[in-house]
Amino acid sequence: MMLLDSRSESGRCLYCGSHVSLDFRRVYGDDDDRAHRCFECDTLVRLQRGSAGGLDVPIPDPWIAPGRHGGDPERWS
């Protein structure tokens, strides 16, 4: 069975606009199956703690504190 969603914005991350699957939204999203964050704009640890569901998590946000998550890989030697 294929589910069709008439709301075009529902398949997008609310933070960065990247496409997110229905399964991702069901598992990680909020009660309305909306993804507030995704793998493109957040880390797996933060997503597992609830950031995709719109919850504040105690782990630093990679967009605000990029150095806390390895920084810019181009600078690595």
N, C-alpha and C positions, 0 to 999 in steps of 0.2 A: 504494500500500500504506500502510495506517495502522498505526503501531506503538502498542501499548497498553502502558503501564507500570503495573504493579500497585502499585508503591510510591508512595504519595501525596506523601511528602515529597521525592521525587527531583526534582519539578518546581519546587522552591522554592530560593531562595538560602539558603545556610546561615547567612549573616550577618544579613540583614534580613527574610527570609521572603517576599520578592516572588517572583511567578511568573517562571520563566525557561524558555525553550523548549528542546526537545531539541537543536536545532541549536546554540544558544548553549552548552549544556553540553558538546556534542561538541567544539566549536571552542575554547572558553575554559576549560572545566572540567578537573578532574583525570582520572586514568586510569580512574576509575569513573564518569565523566560526571556528577560532582557540581559545582555551582557554589558556591564559597566566597564570592564577591562577584559583584555584577551591576551593570547600568547605574543602578539606583536608589540604590545605596549606595557606588559607587566611580566613578572617572573612567576614560575610555577609555584614556588613557595607562597607567594602572596595570593595567587589565584586559589590555591588549596585552602588558604585561611579565610577566604570570602571576599576578596577585592572585586571579583567579577560579579558578585551579587550586590555590590554597592556598599559593603561594610568597610569601615576603617580598620586597618590592620597595623600592628606595631612594627612591622618590618619596613625599612626605608623604601620609598617609592623610587624606582630606577629612573624616572623622568626628572625627579627633583634632586636626587643624590646619586648620580650615575657612578661615581667613584666607589660607592659602597657595593657595587655589583660587578667589579672588574674594570670599570672605566672604559676608555676608548681602546678597542683591541688594536687599532692601527699604531698605537704607541708602544705596544709590547715588543720586546726584542728577544 
